[in-house]
Amino acid sequence: MIDLYYWPTPNGWKISIMLEECALPYRVVPVNIGRGEQFEAPFLAISPNNRMPAIVDHDPPEGKAPLSVFESGAILLYLAHKTQRFLPQGLEARVRAIEWLMWQMGGMGPMLGQNGHFLLYADQEVPYAIERYAREARRLYGVLDRQLALTGAFVAGEYSIADFACFPWIMTHKRQGISLDDFPSIARWFATMRAREAVQRGLAVGADLRIADGPMDEQARRILFGQGSEARQPVAAAAPPAAGTARSASPAGGALEAAANGRKGKRR
Ligand SMILES: N[C@@H](CCC(=O)N[C@@H](CS)C(=O)NCC(=O)O)C(=O)O
């Protein structure tokens, strides 16, 4: 069984889509990032950068002890290794898939994140930042569009973890101020992806959590965009994990676990 530490956002969807495509058994452990649950000690023990998604695999390959993984790109690579799926075997095809995974992780994700921040969330209007990231977002969409025109199918040719990494961020294109009419190859691929049942199931994971939480409020803004000491006030200070146990076992105790218990078991 895999525990998926999750909140329904593009980075979370990468992993819920992969898990659904692989039909792996998993249970969702909600990490309400607008309420500061990402700063709780049990979560930091598996994800020291206080970001979700993260996973704990209680049944890793070769019968090893439970294994935790943070960073969505690392999780996708781990699950591809575990299942031998969605990462081509041949050297060149594999390198292409990893290239585009890294492109998403190092470029598209962070830049679209900044674009969305200055467009939608910043408490001041900063024209320089708005223009800079809008331009960069369009440039990145252009790169992806040309790649998809070349492959004619999926991001790296074969359907792969590169698609799982890129697609969730394209889900946000309207909020990013982008029209897919300007990027016809992305539009075609986007429609193909959206039509897949496993992708739809992945996108639906935790939709109820966000509805229950409501729109972003002042506390969430302070926690997500402050990230200083005041951002951590709503939750208990993190205790260092015991030597030798960090990132190797599922967290226990704390509000995170309590919140999770109420919702566990909903997924396969
Ligand atoms: N590079 C990370 C980014 C993950 C990330 O930014 N997660 C956001 C939600 S989409 C988060 O957990 N934010 C919590 C915070 O900012 O404290 C990954 O791909 O896993």
The ligand as an SDF file (V2000), in Angstrom:
LIG
                    3D

 20 19  0  0  0  0  0  0  0  0999 V2000
    9.0060   20.8240   -6.7250 N   0  0  0  0  0  0  0  0  0  0  0  0
    7.9280   20.3590   -5.8960 C   0  0  0  0  0  0  0  0  0  0  0  0
    6.9050   21.4460   -5.7620 C   0  0  0  0  0  0  0  0  0  0  0  0
    5.7450   21.0160   -4.9020 C   0  0  0  0  0  0  0  0  0  0  0  0
    4.8970   22.2150   -4.5010 C   0  0  0  0  0  0  0  0  0  0  0  0
    5.2110   23.3820   -4.8300 O   0  0  0  0  0  0  0  0  0  0  0  0
    3.8160   21.9350   -3.7780 N   0  0  0  0  0  0  0  0  0  0  0  0
    2.9850   22.9910   -3.2730 C   0  0  0  0  0  0  0  0  0  0  0  0
    1.5530   22.8270   -3.6990 C   0  0  0  0  0  0  0  0  0  0  0  0
    1.4120   22.7580   -5.4760 S   0  0  0  0  0  0  0  0  0  0  0  0
    3.0270   22.9640   -1.7530 C   0  0  0  0  0  0  0  0  0  0  0  0
    3.0660   21.9080   -1.1540 O   0  0  0  0  0  0  0  0  0  0  0  0
    3.0400   24.1410   -1.1250 N   0  0  0  0  0  0  0  0  0  0  0  0
    3.1050   24.2430    0.2900 C   0  0  0  0  0  0  0  0  0  0  0  0
    3.8690   25.4450    0.7160 C   0  0  0  0  0  0  0  0  0  0  0  0
    4.1780   26.3030   -0.1390 O   0  0  0  0  0  0  0  0  0  0  0  0
    4.1650   25.5480    1.9120 O   0  0  0  0  0  0  0  0  0  0  0  0
    7.3270   19.0930   -6.5090 C   0  0  0  0  0  0  0  0  0  0  0  0
    7.2440   19.0670   -7.7320 O   0  0  0  0  0  0  0  0  0  0  0  0
    6.9430   18.1890   -5.7620 O   0  0  0  0  0  0  0  0  0  0  0  0
  1  2  1  0
  2  3  1  0
  2 18  1  0
  3  4  1  0
  4  5  1  0
  5  6  2  0
  5  7  1  0
  7  8  1  0
  8  9  1  0
  8 11  1  0
  9 10  1  0
 11 12  2  0
 11 13  1  0
 13 14  1  0
 14 15  1  0
 15 16  2  0
 15 17  1  0
 18 19  2  0
 18 20  1  0
M  END
$$$$
